[in-house]
Amino acid sequence: MTNTPYIFDLNNITSFIFGNPNEKTNEVEITDNFIYDKDSKSMIPNTREVKEVKVNDYTGQNTIRYDMIRMFIDILDSIEDPKVLTMGQNITLNTLKAYELIKDINEENNE
């Protein structure tokens, strides 16, 4: 790790955590109504109502993404000697750079 001063790119982190997932979840509700048939002395289907709702509940996905970012920050925080990184610390740092979740503070000042 170099002596480069890095900062977290809060816009990219927020976009990563709350980004739009690929699909909506579906909920289907089926309601059957029966009536009593006196001739056969049994209940027979009368009507059926099918209701499908597309839901935008991404709580689980957002929680996983948040936990992953929190774990990455914890890994970076555990670096004792910036000149000697473990493989996990190195992968974490490279991942955060590659996905632009951290950036060089000097680049921020030039923008």
C-alpha positions as CSV (number, residue, x, y, z in Angstrom):
1,M,0.0,0.0,0.0
2,T,1.4,3.4,-0.9
3,N,1.2,6.5,1.1
4,T,-1.6,7.7,-1.1
5,P,-4.3,9.5,1.0
6,Y,-7.6,7.7,0.2
7,I,-11.1,8.8,0.9
8,F,-14.4,6.9,0.7
9,D,-16.5,7.9,-2.3
10,L,-19.8,8.2,-0.4
11,N,-21.9,8.7,-3.6
12,N,-20.6,5.4,-5.1
13,I,-21.0,3.6,-1.8
14,T,-24.6,4.7,-1.5
15,S,-25.3,3.8,-5.1
16,F,-23.7,0.3,-4.5
17,I,-25.8,-0.3,-1.3
18,F,-29.1,1.0,-2.6
19,G,-28.6,0.3,-6.3
20,N,-31.5,-1.0,-8.4
21,P,-31.7,-4.8,-8.3
22,N,-32.4,-6.8,-11.5
23,E,-35.9,-8.0,-10.7
24,K,-39.0,-7.2,-8.7
25,T,-40.3,-9.8,-6.3
26,N,-43.8,-11.2,-7.0
27,E,-46.6,-12.1,-4.5
28,V,-49.5,-14.1,-5.7
29,E,-52.8,-14.4,-3.8
30,I,-55.4,-16.9,-4.9
31,T,-58.9,-16.8,-3.4
32,D,-61.4,-19.7,-4.1
33,N,-65.0,-19.3,-3.2
34,F,-67.2,-22.4,-2.9
35,I,-70.9,-22.9,-2.7
36,Y,-72.9,-25.9,-1.4
37,D,-74.6,-28.0,-4.1
38,K,-77.7,-29.5,-2.7
39,D,-77.9,-32.2,-5.4
40,S,-74.5,-33.6,-4.8
41,K,-74.4,-32.6,-1.2
42,S,-70.9,-31.2,-1.5
43,M,-69.1,-28.0,-1.8
44,I,-68.2,-27.0,-5.4
45,P,-66.0,-24.2,-6.7
46,N,-67.9,-21.1,-7.5
47,T,-65.4,-18.4,-8.3
48,R,-61.6,-18.0,-8.3
49,E,-59.7,-14.7,-7.9
50,V,-56.0,-14.4,-8.7
51,K,-54.2,-11.3,-7.6
52,E,-50.5,-10.8,-8.5
53,V,-48.5,-7.9,-7.0
54,K,-45.0,-6.9,-7.9
55,V,-43.2,-5.7,-4.8
56,N,-40.0,-3.5,-4.6
57,D,-38.7,-4.9,-1.3
58,Y,-35.0,-5.1,-1.5
59,T,-34.3,-5.0,2.2
60,G,-32.3,-8.2,2.2
61,Q,-30.2,-7.3,-0.7
62,N,-29.5,-3.8,0.7
63,T,-28.6,-5.3,4.0
64,I,-26.1,-7.7,2.5
65,R,-24.4,-4.9,0.5
66,Y,-24.3,-2.7,3.6
67,D,-22.7,-5.5,5.6
68,M,-20.2,-6.1,2.9
69,I,-19.1,-2.4,2.9
70,R,-18.9,-2.4,6.7
71,M,-16.7,-5.5,6.6
72,F,-14.4,-3.9,4.0
73,I,-14.0,-0.9,6.2
74,D,-13.2,-3.1,9.2
75,I,-10.6,-4.9,7.1
76,L,-9.0,-1.6,6.1
77,D,-9.1,-0.4,9.7
78,S,-7.2,-3.5,10.8
79,I,-4.1,-2.5,8.8
80,E,-1.3,-2.0,11.2
81,D,1.6,-1.5,8.7
82,P,0.6,0.0,5.4
83,K,3.7,-1.4,3.8
84,V,2.8,-5.0,4.7
85,L,-0.7,-6.1,3.8
86,T,-2.2,-9.5,4.2
87,M,-3.8,-11.0,1.1
88,G,-7.3,-10.2,2.4
89,Q,-6.3,-6.6,3.1
90,N,-4.8,-6.3,-0.4
91,I,-7.8,-7.8,-2.1
92,T,-10.1,-5.5,-0.1
93,L,-8.1,-2.4,-1.0
94,N,-8.0,-3.4,-4.7
95,T,-11.7,-4.2,-4.8
96,L,-12.6,-0.8,-3.3
97,K,-10.3,0.9,-5.8
98,A,-11.6,-1.0,-8.8
99,Y,-15.3,-0.3,-8.0
100,E,-14.4,3.3,-7.2
101,L,-15.6,3.0,-3.6
102,I,-12.4,4.7,-2.5
103,K,-10.4,7.2,-4.4
104,D,-7.2,9.3,-4.1
105,I,-7.9,12.5,-2.2
106,N,-5.7,14.4,-4.7
107,E,-8.1,13.3,-7.5
108,E,-11.0,14.7,-5.5
109,N,-9.3,18.1,-5.1
110,N,-8.6,18.3,-8.9
111,E,-12.3,17.8,-9.8
